[in-house]
Structure formats: structure tokens, C-alpha cells
Amino acid sequence: MATALADAVLPLVSLERESSGPLPIIQVSNKLREQAALARSPFVVYVLRRGDVARLLHDPRLRGPGLDILRLQGITDGPLYDSTAEVLLFMEGEDHHRLRGLVARTFTPKAIDRLRPMMRASFAERIDEVAAAGRCDAVPDLCERYPIDVICALLGAPADDWPLFSRWAEGILRSLAFDIGDHRPYIEQCLAEINDYIDELVERKRREPGADILSDLIAVEEQGDRLTPSELRAVARVILVAGSDTTRNQLALSLHTFATHPDQWQLLQADPSLAPRAVEETMRYIAATGGLARVALEDVEVAGVVIPAGTMVVLDTVSANHDPSAIDRPDIVDLTRDVPPGYHHLTFGGGVHYCLGASLARAELQEALAICAERMPDLALDGEPTWKPNLGIFGPASLPLRWSVR
């Protein structure tokens, strides 16, 4: 017989684990998973085992929590609420199916691949600024601007506007935290500014279409159905926020992983064709998005425990990606590992909400790591990194690196 969540004896999650480095996070996730299939904090239930996480990623009884986070803080209307309701991740049913279908027609690997030369040129410019010094702080020097340069190219926006994009992304991401009240005026200011910017950019692209995804989104049509102006704004906002902050944090995490695993860095240096494997393995080992938040729309039973409707659930992908029932030696970084048939890491999610930007993130990281491997031999830490608190996206606040200058 299933146990009610209120009666289940589950290990407790300390939120302090989220502001430490990758190894403590992995160790704590492993310890929790070894104790039970679920864990909890005062407001959230964590699902820890790969099989359960993979299944629930496809379960329509769970949905994205954006509006719930706002409602919990007393926000039920206004521009912030309306803009969050338009986010593809937080939509369900026919509205989600229609919008995702239109967007996916333009967000293809082929469309992303045409940006690879620009990616290489942008990241090479970042490397050129620091290579001769033999050391840098990778967060500001390599990781911050690069993905925003790519987003500017993706949307057909002027590259000189990247500081605006960076500020808006940081502001809008605060809408997913539990202290929105402290930042709401700034968040709504960022929303107003980015909406005005996107509207102007869309009008320019209508007059003069370019070889960019925003022009493709404006033109996309299926059986007479097209994106509305409001939907164009919403999609462009998601591309900006999700496409910039996750990638810059993931690149920093991947560089940290290699700086602390020099044998694997040597493998990549010796064989740059391993770059795709390097991306997959470092994203499996530690990802910028360590868990995927959902809300239960109805009662859901997991490992004999009934999670009641309305409960906030985190599908803990750090734990799932380190589950030894799915992959051998999960706590080892190994670019040459034999991956079981059908295995893939769960960092990009799954089901109807599988990350639309997965091809973009993979391409950006592959190009950057291949250049780093060529230009930064003997990569190592040049001091202790500092770490951001995890507000849904995790990574270093500073990452001092050094390498041999040859």
C-alpha cells in the first residue's frame, strides 16, 4: 500500500549544498539517493533515482512551476505574471503543442550549424585576449560574453548590444527565485525594456529579413497559423535568458571539470574530435541546471509514496546522472567510456518539454572546448573558485585558471 507523503520518512535536503562546488553537490546527491528514492525540504520533494526521474519527465501530471512560484509570493496579475504565463516551459496542452511546433520548425540542428563559424570566431576572440598571459578568471574573461554574442547572432541583433542582453537576462532570471518582492520593480523594468527592444527588432526583420532565427520565426507558418507579436516576444525572451545564462555557467563548469581532471584534458587535446563527448560527459558529471522543477497537477505515486497535487517537485538530474544502476563508474569523468545502448544524460530534460535549445548549447560548448584544448595546454586551477548560490542555475562566480604558454 502506498504511503502518504506526510507519513513518509525521507531524508532532508540542506539547501546549503547548492552554494558549494560540484564535488560536495555530487556527494550529497549520492548519499541522499542511497538512503531513499525521495528526499524533501520544507517546500519541495526531490526525486533522486534515474528511472523515476526519466519516467516523470514524460508524465503529463507534472508541469513547469513558473506561475506557482509567483502565486506563492502573492503575484497573480501584472506584467510579470502575464509574461511568465507566456513562457513555453510553463505552458501545457494545445497551447504548448501549437507554439512548440511552430518554434521547433526553425530551431533545428541545421539552423544552429550555420552559426558555428561565428561561434568559433567569437570564442577565438575571447581566447586571444588572455592566451599569452597564461592565466585568467574564466568567468568574466571567457564565459560571460561568448553565449550572448551567439544569441545576438541568433536573433540578428547588433553585437554591440550584448551588455543590454546580459543585464536583461540577469534581471529576468530573478523572477524564478523566492524573493521576487525584493526585485519586482527591477524585473518588470527589464521586461519592459526587452519587450520594446524585441518589438523594434521584429519590425526591422519584417522589412529586411536576415539569415537568423528571429527572421525564420517571423516567417514560419503551418496551415495558415503564425506566431503572434506577443508570442514572438515571449520566444525571444526565452532564447535570451535560457540561451545565455545556462551556457555561460555550463562552459565554466566544464572548464572546472577539466582543470581538475587533467588526464581527460590531455585526451581532448590529443583528439579534438572528442569535443562532442567532452560536452556530454561534463554535462552529465555536473550541469548548470542540477534539477528540473515541476508541480504535481494531481496525486502522483513515486517509489510507494503519494505526492499530493500542488506539491513542488524537483527532478534531481544531478542524482539521476550519477545513478550507478544506469551507468558504470558514474562519479568518474571519462571521455572514452562505453555508454550503454539508449543511455543519455537527463540534463536537457525529456518528454514534451525537452530543451529546445539543446542543439544550440551543444554546438556552443563543442566549439569553445575544442578551441580551449588547442590554446590552453596543461590547464589547471590557479586558485580556489568561488560559487554562485543556486537559484535554479549553478556555476562558478570566479574560476581562476592557468595553462602553459608555448
SULJOWO-V887614 format. One record per pair of residues at least 24 apart in sequence whose C-alpha atoms are under 6 Angstrom apart, sorted by the first residue. I is the first residue (numbers start at 1). J is the second residue. Records with the same first field share a line. If there is no record, write none. Layout:
I = J + J
This chain:
2 = 304 + 305
3 = 305
4 = 305 + 306
5 = 305 + 306 + 307
10 = 39
11 = 39
12 = 39 + 40 + 41
13 = 40 + 41
18 = 390
19 = 388 + 389 + 390
29 = 319
44 = 312 + 313
45 = 313
46 = 313 + 314
47 = 315 + 316
48 = 316 + 319 + 320
49 = 320
50 = 320
53 = 315
57 = 350 + 351
58 = 351
61 = 296 + 297
62 = 294 + 295 + 296 + 297
63 = 294 + 295
64 = 89 + 90 + 294
65 = 294 + 295
86 = 234
109 = 359
112 = 360
120 = 367
134 = 402 + 403 + 404 + 405
135 = 401 + 402
136 = 400 + 401
137 = 399 + 400
138 = 399
139 = 398 + 399
143 = 248
144 = 248
147 = 244
148 = 244
154 = 212 + 213
155 = 212 + 213 + 214
156 = 212
169 = 241
249 = 288 + 395
250 = 288
254 = 282
259 = 379 + 380 + 381
269 = 373
272 = 370
275 = 366 + 370
276 = 366
277 = 335
278 = 335
284 = 321 + 345
288 = 393 + 394 + 395
289 = 393
290 = 317 + 318
291 = 315 + 316 + 317
321 = 345
376 = 403
377 = 403 + 404
378 = 403 + 404
379 = 403
